[in-house]
Amino acid sequence: MIVMKFGGSSLASSEAIRRVASIVAERLPRRPVVVVSAMGKTTDRLLEAADLAAAGRRAEALRLVGELEEFHLREGHPCSGRTEELFAELTELIRGLAVIGELTPRTIDAVSSYGERLSSMIVAEKFRAAGIDAAQADSRELLVTDSRHTAAAPIFEETYGRIGARIPPLLAGHDAVVMGGFIARSRQGVTTTLGRGGSDFTASIVGAALDAEEIQIWTDVDGMLTSDPRLVEGVHRVKVISFDEAAELAYFGARVLHPATLIPAIEKNIPVRILNSYRPQAEGTRIVAERVPCRNIVKAISSKHGITIVNIRSTRMLGAHGFLRRIFEIFDRHRTSVDMVSTSEVSVSATIDDARALAAIKADLEEFSTVEIESDQAIVCVVGDNIRHTPGIAGRLFRALNGINIRMISQGASLLNMGFVVAGSDVKRALQALHTEFFSDLDPAVFDRLR
């Protein structure tokens, strides 16, 4: 059995869904469970409608919902009756939101869930029209989470039990099972969502629950690349990479994979493959548990944009203890993750990629420190298992970046990566310089030159 996840770009139209159906049809002997995201940019538009309604702009919100309904009816025919029913529910929710005038995390989850509820229904019907006997499963009946809306955490034991009890009987009686990613329910029966990258996470959870032979993430690129092709010329496809390396890349900006995706797969030692739904003949990238031998020092270079540096200094901390604890308690209290940290006895610099709570964090830190904020920064991260065994890697990195100001530098505890912070305006130049330095010669067993 395999799990196949298709993202919104792979489901953006009827033609795209037919392409997905042909991909799935070729893999029916492998008993696929298909996890789908919302079609196209539906989730963004649902959230926009919710924001408009909460701001009192009811007519604009309902017009946007109407446009979404027209799109889904056009692309989702012939299941128009069920589509209309779901949009009637959504319309009532938006109208109620306009009356209340307050958008809570619980309501955000309720509104955004309609994207995957619609897409799973439409995709299952399109599969049936293409001759695939597809059953649709409601992910909210399968995935159990806590009640932290917009970023709920799965309760794995209960979730695995439900998936294990319900999906195999469906597969026994049908060619394939289609279910939405991203959405779930709390123990109290309230709709929740898994947050950014939630559909990838759903696919990994389902694969782990069913001991799948492989988890496939179908997207719009040929796999993991040596760097971002939008910023770097001459990138290459990575044929195979380890879980540890892929997780580092995903965390530090590789857009084809969300870091949480790998957690259930790692625990169950299930390979993950990144594939291109627009070029299904491409081999993609295979992510495996074991170390991947490679003569190149670096496997890939990723970048994470929109980073803020928080510089914290206290002249009273010399020889004191508890300073770091107080700092990270504040970040924890405001549910803000820290990416990189640099410390001395009198100062701490930390990077964050979510600045929504920055004003409150700064106010709390200033009770015992002076705080300086630097915005519009970027993290660049070079990743490769050979970094831990290669002396002089930092020297090569600094030589390649000659003339670019480096604000912070860090080597992760895994020793698989070296990360540093540069101004956002310098990130493209830094990536190109490092790519030229580390990928002038390629190990053909690991890399494939893109044509």
URHU-V674941 format. One record per helix or strand of 2 or more residues. SS is the DSSP state (H for helix, E for strand). FROM is the first residue (numbers start at 0). TO is the last residue. If there is no record, write none. Layout:
SS	FROM	TO
SS	FROM	TO
This chain:
E	1	5
H	7	10
H	13	24
H	27	29
E	31	35
H	41	53
H	57	75
H	79	99
H	104	128
E	133	136
H	138	140
E	143	144
H	155	172
E	175	179
E	182	185
E	190	192
H	197	208
E	213	218
E	235	237
E	239	241
H	242	250
H	260	267
E	271	275
E	284	287
E	299	312
H	322	332
E	340	342
E	346	351
H	357	364
E	369	382
H	384	388
H	392	399
E	407	410
E	416	422
H	423	437
E	446	448
